Amino acid sequence: MKHIRLRDLDVARIGLGAMGMSHGYTGAGTDDDQSIRTIHRALDLGVTLIDTAEVYGPYTNEELVGRALKGRRDQVVLATKFGLISHTGRDGGADSSPASIRTAVEGSLTRLGTDYIDLYYQHRVDPGTPIEETVGTLAELVTAGKIRHIGLSEAGPDTIRRAHAVHPVTAVQSEYSLFTRDPEARVLPVLRELGIGFVPFSPLGRGFLTGAIRSRQDFDATDFRADNPRFTEENFQHNLDLADQVAAIAAEIDATPGQVALAWLLSRGEDIAPIPGTRRVERVEENTAADTLHLTDDQLARLSALPPAAGDTHNPAQMKMMER
Ligand SMILES: NC(=O)c1ccc[n+]([C@@H]2O[C@H](COP(=O)([O-])OP(=O)(O)OC[C@H]3O[C@@H](n4cnc5c(N)ncnc54)[C@H](OP(=O)(O)O)[C@@H]3O)[C@@H](O)[C@H]2O)c1
């Protein structure tokens, strides 16, 4: 697979998101053996960037990734996130205080079975802690060798600039796909100015863009999408129509809709490494094959001209935590 650089960090340009193996989606946590086989297949196919977080599970997703990477740690650019679990007794929400981070990192290292994290992201900006304090603490962890690179997730331009002034930020991870174009206006220009890499999460529109989701009945009660605005009764049909337009372009080139969605993202720059999530071997094979998919200028233009998806990407409380 083609490699790119997230600032000074080399990665194969299609990664693997591990969240849905343990958290948030129908079937999460039901078949860890299959999930581990999926991670191994991804590595065999040349994937290097594996993405998890302390809050996925919570904790069980890092444990799963740690089990999968036994004996293969050196093949991987291991990324995890802190900041959505408070280790200082704060009630709910974000905690990126120095004390919370110092506890969080030790837990993640233990669960991941490693003595260093390649890319350590703040999961959401914490209004209760100045970003300078958070990044100052992360810089100390870099010096101590516990983490190698610093990342932010769903941070806005001002936070990115302030963070980068304290210690170089290697990557920002935010939702970006044919369904969610928000980072283009304000975030991507700042990242390019500062030389920071970009990791689009939910690059398949949380599965919608693959065409595999046809009905709200596809979700069980534990599924995060059941009450996500993108998937409400009101918005579902509009978004299904968009997914069908992606599928129509895929049919022109004998590709799958998910591959087209990923290839469109890859066409947006040499500093972009999406992390599609799946817990199935055949789907990791399909998704990584998007690396070699060629879209014509006309196809790219038609994809870029698609209207935005209907509905916010998160519920109102979660939206408040995102700097867009
Ligand atoms: N920073 C953040 O706040 C944040 C937020 C959300 C996610 N993330 C990260 O981003 C990663 C990816 O995002 P995501 O999982 O939310 O969304 P996604 O990658 O857009 O979509 C994942 C969904 O699509 C399905 N899928 C994947 N490949 C498919 C294929 N080829 N055909 C049909 N269905 C397919 C998966 O189901 P199966 O698993 O059943 O295949 C899963 O339900 C996560 O794993 C996580 O690491 C980060």
The ligand as an SDF file (V2000), in Angstrom:
LIG
                    3D

 48 52  0  0  0  0  0  0  0  0999 V2000
  -11.9520   10.6050   17.0720 N   0  0  0  0  0  0  0  0  0  0  0  0
  -13.2120   10.3060   17.2180 C   0  0  0  0  0  0  0  0  0  0  0  0
  -13.9630   10.9690   17.9270 O   0  0  0  0  0  0  0  0  0  0  0  0
  -13.7580    9.1000   16.5000 C   0  0  0  0  0  0  0  0  0  0  0  0
  -15.1500    8.9310   16.3500 C   0  0  0  0  0  0  0  0  0  0  0  0
  -15.6130    7.8160   15.6550 C   0  0  0  0  0  0  0  0  0  0  0  0
  -14.7230    6.9070   15.1240 C   0  0  0  0  0  0  0  0  0  0  0  0
  -13.3770    7.0970   15.2770 N   0  0  0  0  0  0  0  0  0  0  0  0
  -12.4030    6.1390   14.7250 C   0  0  0  0  0  0  0  0  0  0  0  0
  -12.6370    6.0030   13.3280 O   0  0  0  0  0  0  0  0  0  0  0  0
  -12.7990    4.6240   12.9910 C   0  0  0  0  0  0  0  0  0  0  0  0
  -13.7490    4.4650   11.8240 C   0  0  0  0  0  0  0  0  0  0  0  0
  -14.9690    5.1360   12.0510 O   0  0  0  0  0  0  0  0  0  0  0  0
  -16.3760    4.3870   12.2450 P   0  0  0  0  0  0  0  0  0  0  0  0
  -16.1270    2.9800   12.5880 O   0  0  0  0  0  0  0  0  0  0  0  0
  -17.1810    5.2390   13.1520 O   0  0  0  0  0  0  0  0  0  0  0  0
  -17.0770    4.5300   10.8270 O   0  0  0  0  0  0  0  0  0  0  0  0
  -16.7890    4.0330    9.3390 P   0  0  0  0  0  0  0  0  0  0  0  0
  -15.4100    3.5560    9.1930 O   0  0  0  0  0  0  0  0  0  0  0  0
  -17.2620    5.1370    8.4800 O   0  0  0  0  0  0  0  0  0  0  0  0
  -17.8450    2.8320    9.1940 O   0  0  0  0  0  0  0  0  0  0  0  0
  -17.7660    1.6820    9.9950 C   0  0  0  0  0  0  0  0  0  0  0  0
  -19.0260    0.8750    9.7430 C   0  0  0  0  0  0  0  0  0  0  0  0
  -19.0560    0.4610    8.3890 O   0  0  0  0  0  0  0  0  0  0  0  0
  -19.1360   -0.9520    8.2790 C   0  0  0  0  0  0  0  0  0  0  0  0
  -18.2550   -1.3330    7.1650 N   0  0  0  0  0  0  0  0  0  0  0  0
  -16.9070   -1.1660    7.0910 C   0  0  0  0  0  0  0  0  0  0  0  0
  -16.4360   -1.5870    5.9130 N   0  0  0  0  0  0  0  0  0  0  0  0
  -17.5090   -2.0190    5.2060 C   0  0  0  0  0  0  0  0  0  0  0  0
  -17.6650   -2.5590    3.9210 C   0  0  0  0  0  0  0  0  0  0  0  0
  -16.6220   -2.7180    3.1160 N   0  0  0  0  0  0  0  0  0  0  0  0
  -18.9170   -2.9140    3.5120 N   0  0  0  0  0  0  0  0  0  0  0  0
  -19.9940   -2.7290    4.3160 C   0  0  0  0  0  0  0  0  0  0  0  0
  -19.9030   -2.2100    5.5670 N   0  0  0  0  0  0  0  0  0  0  0  0
  -18.6650   -1.8550    6.0100 C   0  0  0  0  0  0  0  0  0  0  0  0
  -18.6970   -1.4960    9.6150 C   0  0  0  0  0  0  0  0  0  0  0  0
  -19.3730   -2.6830    9.9320 O   0  0  0  0  0  0  0  0  0  0  0  0
  -18.5880   -4.0630   10.2970 P   0  0  0  0  0  0  0  0  0  0  0  0
  -17.6560   -3.7460   11.4180 O   0  0  0  0  0  0  0  0  0  0  0  0
  -19.6770   -4.9690   10.6840 O   0  0  0  0  0  0  0  0  0  0  0  0
  -17.8720   -4.4370    9.0430 O   0  0  0  0  0  0  0  0  0  0  0  0
  -19.1170   -0.3660   10.5670 C   0  0  0  0  0  0  0  0  0  0  0  0
  -20.4670   -0.5370   10.9580 O   0  0  0  0  0  0  0  0  0  0  0  0
  -13.3210    4.0000   14.3050 C   0  0  0  0  0  0  0  0  0  0  0  0
  -13.0950    2.6100   14.3320 O   0  0  0  0  0  0  0  0  0  0  0  0
  -12.5110    4.7530   15.3360 C   0  0  0  0  0  0  0  0  0  0  0  0
  -11.2320    4.1580   15.4850 O   0  0  0  0  0  0  0  0  0  0  0  0
  -12.9020    8.1810   15.9450 C   0  0  0  0  0  0  0  0  0  0  0  0
  1  2  1  0
  2  3  2  0
  2  4  1  0
  4  5  1  0
  4 48  2  0
  5  6  2  0
  6  7  1  0
  7  8  2  0
  8  9  1  0
  8 48  1  0
  9 10  1  0
  9 46  1  0
 10 11  1  0
 11 12  1  0
 11 44  1  0
 12 13  1  0
 13 14  1  0
 14 15  2  0
 14 16  1  0
 14 17  1  0
 17 18  1  0
 18 19  2  0
 18 20  1  0
 18 21  1  0
 21 22  1  0
 22 23  1  0
 23 24  1  0
 23 42  1  0
 24 25  1  0
 25 26  1  0
 25 36  1  0
 26 27  1  0
 26 35  1  0
 27 28  2  0
 28 29  1  0
 29 30  1  0
 29 35  2  0
 30 31  1  0
 30 32  2  0
 32 33  1  0
 33 34  2  0
 34 35  1  0
 36 37  1  0
 36 42  1  0
 37 38  1  0
 38 39  2  0
 38 40  1  0
 38 41  1  0
 42 43  1  0
 44 45  1  0
 44 46  1  0
 46 47  1  0
M  CHG  2   8   1  16  -1
M  END
$$$$
